[in-house]
């Protein structure tokens, strides 16, 4: 499954940035370059690892990522879903802190630094929140997308108890041991994987903090409301059912 440049698994970097991609050849090169330049300026070039996971693209995304200098490129032969891509990247990461962010750099490096700082300050998990009181207005979502987001947050209540304002923000950070444990236990391949990670973090009593996040780009979303929302609802039900089985010892 893995290709691209090898690195020493015994080495421990300060930060790993996981970037799940699908047909992102037009933007992934600039994303890898921008992340490396900005984060290396803060942490040092040898302290930052960029892991790109190509989720079955057919436009040469993986090749562009390699050429741009990604440390590791994981290629799926077929599309499996954002959750599967993030999980593979998290499990492959070596950094003391592990972040995942969107391929179009919706959340620029300065916002990556925010969630990294929260983890380094003691949080087990730090999640971006576009509806946080401290978040400035970025590029506004359409009315339909705002409505679907609110509905989805309501539906997450039985799973994560309504604690989070924005479960679906594509910017999250973890301590390395937490990243590996949660990714190893997660099963959801689709967009509801964020909720599953938060559910598992709650189950384990981990410290999760929300950090203000603003969307800075207006690229086309990979979420198809008619297709993905029903899948998300199905996956939420599956997360809940697995949780009840675990509690019941089944």
N, C-alpha and C positions, 0 to 999 in steps of 0.2 A: 504493500500500500504506500510505503514511503519512498520518495526519491529526493533528488536535490542534494545539497551539500551535507556531508556528515559533520557532526561535531562531537566532542568528548562528553559522554553522558555523565562522567564524574565531575565535570566542571559545573560550577554554580554561578550563574549570572545574577545580577541584581533584579533584572526585569525581563520577562518574556511577554511579547505582544502577539496574541493570536488573532489572525485576520481570516475569517471564513469568507470564501468567494464563490461566485457562480457567474460565469460569462462576464467577467469584469476586466477583460484584457485592456479596455480603454482607460481604466483608472488605476489598476493595481500597481503599475510601475511607479506612478507618482506617489501613491499611498505609501509604498515601501520606502521610497527615497525620503519622503517627508517625515515619516515616523523615525527613521534611523537618524536623520540629520538633527531633528529637534531633540530627541531623547538622548542621543549621544552627547549633545552639548551640555546636558544636565548631569548625566550619570557616567559619561565616558563611553567610548566606542566599544570597548570589550565587555561592558556591563549590560548591554542591551541585545536581546535576541528577538528576531522577527520570524514568526512561524505562520506561513500561509497555507491554508487548507483549501484546495480546489475541489469543489463539490460537483464533480462530473461535468465541468465546462467543455464546450466544443468550439471555443474561440481562441485557444492558445493561452488562456490565463496563466497556467502553471509556468509556461516558458517565459512569459513576460516577468513573472514574479522572480524567477531564477536570475534572469538577466539584470533585474533591478537590485539584486543582492540580498534577497531573503535568505536567512540562515538555514531554514528548513522549509521544504515544500512537500506537502502531502497531497497526493492526487487520488481521488476516488474515480473508479472507472465509470460510474453512473451516479446520477444525482440521488442523494440520500436525505437531504434536509439540513437546515442550518444547525439544528441541535447535534446531529451526527458530526458535522464539520467542527463545531466548537469543541465537542467532547474529544475528538481525535487530537486537536491542537493542544488542548489543556493537558492531556495525558503525555504528550511528547515534550512539553515545555520543561525547561531546566531552571528558570529564574526563581529567585526567592519570592518575588511577587509576580503573579500571572494576571494579565489583562486580556480581555477580548474586546474588539471594537470592529466597526463596520468597514467594509472594503472601500466605500466611497468617501471615507474620512468625514462622515457626518459629524463626528466628535473629534476635533483637531487635537494635536499633541498636548496643548495646554490643558485640555480637559482630561486627557489620559493622566497627566501629572496629578490632577486633583484626586482621582480615585487611588492612585498609587500612594500618595501622601497619607490618605485615610488608613490604608492597610499598614503602612509603615509606622503609623501613629498608634496602632493597636487593634484595629478592626480585623476580624477574620474575613469579612466580605464587605466590599464597598460597591454600591450600585448607583449609576447615574439616574437622575430623575428629572424629566422635562417639566414636571408639574410642581417641583419643589418651590417653596416660597422664595428661595434665593435665586431661582433661575430667571434669567432675562429672556425676553421674547426673541426667539430665533426666527426661522422660517415657519410661518403658521401652517398647520395641517389643514386639509380640507375639512369641511363640516362632516362629511361622511366618515372620514377617518377618525375625527375626534369622537363622534358618536360610537363607532365600533370600539375605540380604545376604552371609553367609559364602560361600555357594556362588558367588555372582556375583563376589566378590573372588578366589576361586580361578580362575574362568574368565578373569579379566582378566590372569592371569600372562603368557601369551604375548604380550600387547599392551603392558603397562606393567611387566613384569618383577617384579610383586609388591612394588613399592616403597612402595605407599600403603595405609594401614590402611582408608581409607574413601573410595573414589572417588566415591560417589554423594551425598555431603553437598551440600545445595543452597546452599552459601555458598562462593563463590570470588572472588578478586580478581586483577587483572592490571594491569601497566603498560599505558597506552593503546596504544602501538605493538604490544605483544604481543597485546593483546585483538583489535585489528583484523587482525593477521596470522593468528592462529590461527582466528579466526571466518571469515576469508576463505578459509581452506584447508579448513575442516571441511565434512563432507558429511552426517553422521548427524543425522536429524531427531528420533529418539526419545530414550529415557532414557539410552542408552549414549553420548550425545554427550559427557558428562563424561570418559569414558575416552578418547575420540578427542582431546579437547583436551589431556589429560595425555600421551597418546602423541606428539602433535605437539610438545609442549613438550620431552619427552625427546629426540626426534629432533634438535631444534635446540640441545640442550645448555643449556636454560634452567634457572635456579635456581628450584626449586619447594620451598616449605616448607609443612609441615602445622601448623595452629593448632588448639588444643582448641576444640571447639564442642559446645554442648548444645542439644537440642531443647526449646523452652519452651512450645510449644502442642500441643494434641492433636487438631487438626482432621483430618478424614478425608483419608487419603492418596489422591493421584490415580493411584497405581500399582495396577493390577490384576494380581496375580501370575500368574494363569492366562493373561492376554493378553500382558502386557508382558515377562515373563521370557523366553519363547521369542523375542520380538522382539529383546531385548537380546543373547541368545546369537547370533542371526543377525547382528546389527550388529557384535558383537565379531569374528565370523569375517570380516565384510566389511572391518573396519579392518585386521585381520591380512593379508588377501589384498592390499589396496591397498598396504600397507607392503612386502610381499614383491615386488610388481610394481615399486615405486619403487626398491628396492634392486637389483633385477635389470635396471633400466633399460628395462622393458617399457612 
